[in-house]
Amino acid sequence: MNTAATNASFAEPALRAPTHGDVLAAAARIAPHAHVTPVMRSHALDAMAGCELHFKCENLQRAGAFKFRGACNAVFSLSDEEIARGIVTQSSGNHGAAVALAARLRGTTATVVAPHSTPKIKLAAIAGYGARIVPCDTLQASRDAVTAEVLAETGGVLVHPFNDARVIAGQGTATLELLAAVPGLDALVAPVSGGGLLSGTCLAARGIDPAIELFGAEPEGARDAHDSLQCGQRITGRVADTVCDGLRSELGTLTFPILREHLRDILLVDDAAVIAAMRLIWERMKLVVEPSAAVPLAAVLARRERFAGRRVGLVLSGGNVDLDALASLFASM
């Protein structure tokens, strides 16, 4: 198998900088397949935060997370010839399930390289949508190495979880919907891992309202994105230590410059604050969210003075929480 040829055919559409126009095209492409998720409010949480919060509920998206948007856009933009080769990706869970579902809808196969630390509920979802799972270690270098081996073995087409223009554009469609439902927001906050969601958020928001302030939210134990933007270059190779299993990746070569150009700041929170915010969402909004999805609320609650009196959009990124581990998770507070 000629791996170089495979990568070349992948790189042209995927490894260029996406634009606001790409987000608009993605919205049209995924419209027959993705849910338009609701925007919800909580007066109790508004009072706690000291501002007006608007929650974009991507935990109610197909496959339980925003990831279906990017996976769907990428898979449905492929040619029939590419689709016949099958799809390959790497994922700590949500993106893998999203790719597996999109591949099934498109009538092709999917192979997902997943770290050993991936929660069982997410592995079950990947397998349930019909994908083959190949395990790897948690470090990004291991994910990349095993993914390269699978690509060489299968000849499949790579749909990267965040360093892919088509994926970034698809993730941005959540913000298009949010700003259509709630125009005139002062600020948007989304979680950051590899940066695909946050990059798409930036592109979508800037094309609609250049004045809106854009923030990332990140766990203290996986603060590579925050530190990368602080020092002006991508930081790689760190071992993340956080309960937020969906936020352990490092920024990609595509996402880093987008975030550097558009973000106001990345807000850090510790795991205890994340779990407390997650519990608030469960209790006050009756919504099932995973820890990664609660990071934006935790960040806003910790910074009342920064967001006081403002209208703030928060992306609830996913709801694929391991219910068997929930009691011990809340007990750790």
C-alpha positions as CSV (number, residue, x, y, z in Angstrom):
1,M,0.0,0.0,0.0
2,N,1.4,3.4,-1.0
3,T,0.9,5.4,2.3
4,A,2.2,8.6,0.8
5,A,-0.3,8.5,-2.0
6,T,-3.1,7.9,0.5
7,N,-2.0,10.9,2.6
8,A,-1.7,13.1,-0.4
9,S,-5.2,12.4,-1.5
10,F,-6.4,13.2,2.1
11,A,-4.4,16.3,2.6
12,E,-5.6,18.5,-0.2
13,P,-9.2,19.1,1.1
14,A,-8.5,18.4,4.7
15,L,-5.3,20.2,5.6
16,R,-6.0,23.7,4.4
17,A,-7.3,26.5,6.6
18,P,-11.1,26.4,6.7
19,T,-13.2,29.5,6.4
20,H,-16.6,30.8,7.4
21,G,-17.8,29.8,4.0
22,D,-16.8,26.2,4.7
23,V,-19.0,26.3,7.9
24,L,-21.9,27.5,5.8
25,A,-21.3,24.7,3.3
26,A,-21.1,22.2,6.1
27,A,-24.4,23.3,7.5
28,A,-26.1,22.6,4.2
29,R,-24.3,19.2,3.8
30,I,-25.2,17.8,7.2
31,A,-28.7,19.2,7.4
32,P,-30.4,15.9,6.3
33,H,-28.5,14.0,8.9
34,A,-27.7,16.1,12.0
35,H,-30.1,17.3,14.7
36,V,-30.7,21.0,15.2
37,T,-30.1,20.9,19.0
38,P,-32.0,23.1,21.4
39,V,-30.7,26.2,23.2
40,M,-31.8,26.0,26.9
41,R,-31.8,28.4,29.9
42,S,-31.7,28.1,33.6
43,H,-32.7,31.1,35.8
44,A,-31.0,29.4,38.8
45,L,-27.7,29.1,37.0
46,D,-28.0,32.7,35.7
47,A,-28.3,33.8,39.3
48,M,-25.2,31.8,40.4
49,A,-23.2,33.1,37.4
50,G,-24.4,36.7,37.6
51,C,-25.0,36.7,33.9
52,E,-27.5,35.4,31.2
53,L,-26.5,31.9,30.1
54,H,-27.6,30.2,26.9
55,F,-26.7,26.5,26.7
56,K,-26.3,24.9,23.2
57,C,-27.2,21.3,24.0
58,E,-24.9,19.2,21.9
59,N,-25.4,16.4,24.4
60,L,-28.6,15.9,22.5
61,Q,-26.9,15.6,19.1
62,R,-26.8,12.2,17.3
63,A,-24.2,9.9,18.9
64,G,-24.5,12.1,22.0
65,A,-22.0,14.9,21.1
66,F,-21.1,17.7,18.8
67,K,-18.6,15.4,17.1
68,F,-21.3,14.1,14.8
69,R,-21.3,17.4,13.0
70,G,-17.7,17.3,11.9
71,A,-17.6,13.6,11.2
72,C,-20.8,13.8,9.1
73,N,-19.4,16.8,7.1
74,A,-16.1,15.0,6.5
75,V,-17.6,11.6,5.5
76,F,-20.3,13.0,3.3
77,S,-17.8,15.3,1.5
78,L,-15.8,12.2,0.3
79,S,-16.1,10.9,-3.2
80,D,-17.5,7.5,-3.9
81,E,-14.0,6.2,-4.7
82,E,-12.7,7.4,-1.3
83,I,-15.7,6.0,0.5
84,A,-15.1,2.6,-1.0
85,R,-11.7,2.5,0.8
86,G,-13.3,2.8,4.3
87,I,-12.7,5.4,7.0
88,V,-10.0,5.5,9.6
89,T,-9.8,7.7,12.7
90,Q,-8.4,8.1,16.2
91,S,-10.6,9.0,19.1
92,S,-11.0,8.9,22.9
93,G,-14.7,8.1,22.3
94,N,-17.1,10.7,21.0
95,H,-15.5,11.3,17.6
96,G,-15.1,7.6,17.1
97,A,-18.8,7.0,17.6
98,A,-19.6,9.9,15.4
99,V,-17.4,8.6,12.5
100,A,-18.8,5.1,13.0
101,L,-22.3,6.4,12.6
102,A,-21.5,8.7,9.7
103,A,-19.7,5.8,7.9
104,R,-22.7,3.5,8.5
105,L,-25.0,6.2,7.0
106,R,-22.7,6.5,4.0
107,G,-22.6,2.7,3.6
108,T,-18.9,2.2,4.3
109,T,-16.7,0.7,7.0
110,A,-14.9,2.5,9.9
111,T,-11.8,1.7,12.0
112,V,-11.3,3.6,15.2
113,V,-7.9,3.8,17.0
114,A,-8.9,4.3,20.7
115,P,-6.8,4.8,23.8
116,H,-6.9,2.2,26.5
117,S,-8.4,4.9,28.8
118,T,-11.5,5.3,26.7
119,P,-14.6,4.9,28.8
120,K,-16.5,1.7,28.3
121,I,-19.7,3.5,27.3
122,K,-17.9,5.2,24.5
123,L,-16.3,2.0,23.3
124,A,-19.7,0.4,23.3
125,A,-21.1,3.2,21.2
126,I,-18.3,2.9,18.6
127,A,-18.8,-0.9,18.4
128,G,-22.6,-0.5,18.3
129,Y,-22.4,1.6,15.2
130,G,-20.4,-1.1,13.5
131,A,-16.8,0.1,13.7
132,R,-13.7,-1.9,14.3
133,I,-11.7,-0.7,17.4
134,V,-7.9,-0.8,17.5
135,P,-6.5,0.0,21.0
136,C,-3.5,2.3,21.6
137,D,-1.8,4.1,24.5
138,T,-3.1,7.5,25.7
139,L,-0.2,9.7,24.5
140,Q,-0.8,11.6,21.2
141,A,2.3,10.1,19.8
142,S,0.9,6.6,20.3
143,R,-2.4,7.5,18.8
144,D,-0.7,8.9,15.7
145,A,1.7,5.9,15.3
146,V,-1.1,3.3,15.5
147,T,-3.3,5.4,13.2
148,A,-0.5,5.4,10.6
149,E,-0.2,1.7,10.9
150,V,-3.9,1.2,10.3
151,L,-3.9,3.5,7.3
152,A,-1.1,1.6,5.8
153,E,-2.8,-1.7,6.5
154,T,-6.3,-0.8,5.2
155,G,-5.7,1.9,2.6
156,G,-8.5,3.8,4.3
157,V,-9.2,7.5,4.3
158,L,-8.3,9.4,7.4
159,V,-10.9,11.6,9.1
160,H,-8.9,13.2,11.9
161,P,-10.8,14.2,15.1
162,F,-9.7,17.9,15.0
163,N,-6.9,18.6,12.5
164,D,-9.1,18.4,9.5
165,A,-10.7,21.4,7.7
166,R,-13.9,19.5,7.0
167,V,-14.3,18.4,10.7
168,I,-13.6,22.0,11.9
169,A,-16.2,23.4,9.5
170,G,-18.7,20.8,10.6
171,Q,-18.2,21.6,14.3
172,G,-18.8,25.3,13.6
173,T,-22.4,24.6,12.6
174,A,-23.4,24.4,16.3
175,T,-22.4,28.0,16.7
176,L,-24.3,29.0,13.5
177,E,-27.4,27.5,15.1
178,L,-26.8,29.1,18.5
179,L,-26.3,32.6,17.1
180,A,-29.4,32.2,14.8
181,A,-31.5,31.3,17.9
182,V,-29.9,33.9,20.2
183,P,-28.5,36.8,18.2
184,G,-26.4,39.5,19.9
185,L,-24.5,37.4,22.4
186,D,-21.7,39.2,24.1
187,A,-19.5,36.1,24.6
188,L,-19.2,32.4,23.7
189,V,-17.4,29.7,25.7
190,A,-16.6,26.2,24.4
191,P,-14.3,23.5,25.7
192,V,-10.9,22.9,24.1
193,S,-9.0,19.7,23.5
194,G,-7.5,19.4,20.0
195,G,-9.3,22.6,19.1
196,G,-11.7,21.4,16.4
197,L,-14.9,22.5,18.2
198,L,-13.4,25.8,19.4
199,S,-11.9,26.6,16.0
200,G,-15.2,26.0,14.3
201,T,-16.9,28.1,16.9
202,C,-14.4,31.0,16.2
203,L,-14.9,30.8,12.4
204,A,-18.7,30.6,12.6
205,A,-19.0,33.4,15.2
206,R,-16.5,35.8,13.6
207,G,-18.4,35.5,10.3
208,I,-21.6,36.6,12.0
209,D,-20.5,39.0,14.7
210,P,-16.9,40.2,14.7
211,A,-17.4,41.9,18.1
212,I,-18.3,38.8,20.0
213,E,-15.7,37.7,22.6
214,L,-14.6,34.1,22.2
215,F,-13.2,32.0,25.1
216,G,-11.9,28.4,25.4
217,A,-12.3,26.5,28.6
218,E,-9.8,23.8,29.6
219,P,-9.0,21.6,32.7
220,E,-5.9,22.6,34.7
221,G,-4.7,19.0,34.2
222,A,-4.7,19.3,30.5
223,R,-3.7,22.9,30.0
224,D,-1.5,22.5,26.9
225,A,-3.8,24.7,24.7
226,H,-3.7,27.6,27.3
227,D,0.0,27.3,27.6
228,S,0.5,27.0,23.8
229,L,-1.3,30.3,23.2
230,Q,0.6,31.9,26.1
231,C,4.1,31.0,24.7
232,G,3.2,31.3,21.0
233,Q,3.9,27.8,19.9
234,R,2.2,24.4,20.1
235,I,3.1,22.4,23.2
236,T,3.1,18.6,22.5
237,G,3.9,15.4,24.4
238,R,2.4,16.2,27.8
239,V,0.5,13.6,29.7
240,A,-3.0,15.0,30.6
241,D,-4.3,14.4,34.1
242,T,-8.0,15.2,34.2
243,V,-11.4,13.6,34.7
244,C,-12.4,15.1,31.3
245,D,-11.5,12.2,29.1
246,G,-12.7,14.2,26.0
247,L,-10.2,17.0,26.6
248,R,-6.9,15.2,26.6
249,S,-5.7,15.9,23.1
250,E,-3.2,18.6,22.1
251,L,-3.8,21.4,19.5
252,G,-3.3,20.5,15.9
253,T,-1.4,22.4,13.2
254,L,-4.7,23.7,11.8
255,T,-6.4,24.6,15.0
256,F,-3.6,26.4,16.8
257,P,-3.4,29.4,14.4
258,I,-7.1,29.8,14.3
259,L,-7.3,30.0,18.1
260,R,-4.3,32.3,18.3
261,E,-6.0,34.7,15.9
262,H,-9.5,34.7,17.3
263,L,-9.6,33.8,21.0
264,R,-9.8,36.3,23.8
265,D,-8.5,33.8,26.3
266,I,-8.5,30.2,27.5
267,L,-10.0,29.8,31.0
268,L,-8.6,27.1,33.3
269,V,-10.6,25.2,35.9
270,D,-9.7,22.3,38.2
271,D,-11.5,18.9,38.1
272,A,-13.4,19.6,41.4
273,A,-15.0,22.7,39.8
274,V,-15.8,20.7,36.7
275,I,-17.6,18.0,38.6
276,A,-19.5,20.6,40.7
277,A,-20.6,22.3,37.5
278,M,-21.6,19.0,35.9
279,R,-23.7,18.2,39.0
280,L,-25.4,21.6,38.7
281,I,-26.4,20.9,35.1
282,W,-27.8,17.5,36.0
283,E,-29.7,18.9,39.0
284,R,-30.9,22.3,37.8
285,M,-31.4,21.6,34.1
286,K,-32.1,17.8,34.2
287,L,-29.6,17.3,31.4
288,V,-27.2,14.4,31.1
289,V,-23.8,15.8,30.4
290,E,-20.2,14.4,30.7
291,P,-17.4,16.2,32.5
292,S,-15.9,17.7,29.4
293,A,-19.2,19.5,28.7
294,A,-19.3,21.1,32.1
295,V,-16.0,22.9,31.7
296,P,-17.4,26.1,30.2
297,L,-19.9,26.5,33.0
298,A,-17.2,25.9,35.6
299,A,-15.1,28.5,34.0
300,V,-17.9,31.1,34.0
301,L,-18.9,30.4,37.6
302,A,-15.3,30.9,38.7
303,R,-15.2,34.4,37.0
304,R,-18.4,36.2,37.9
305,E,-16.7,39.6,37.6
306,R,-15.6,38.9,34.0
307,F,-19.0,37.9,32.7
308,A,-21.2,40.0,35.0
309,G,-24.4,41.2,33.4
310,R,-23.4,39.8,30.0
311,R,-25.3,37.4,27.6
312,V,-23.1,34.3,27.3
313,G,-23.4,31.3,25.1
314,L,-22.0,27.9,26.4
315,V,-21.6,24.8,24.3
316,L,-22.5,21.6,26.2
317,S,-20.3,19.4,24.1
318,G,-21.6,15.9,25.0
319,G,-23.5,13.6,27.2
320,N,-21.7,10.3,27.0
321,V,-21.0,9.8,30.6
322,D,-20.2,6.4,32.2
323,L,-23.2,5.9,34.4
324,D,-21.5,3.1,36.4
325,A,-18.8,5.6,37.5
326,L,-21.2,8.4,38.2
327,A,-21.6,7.8,42.0
328,S,-17.9,7.7,42.6
329,L,-17.4,10.8,40.4
330,F,-19.9,12.9,42.4
331,A,-18.6,11.4,45.7
332,S,-15.1,12.7,44.9
333,M,-16.3,16.3,45.3
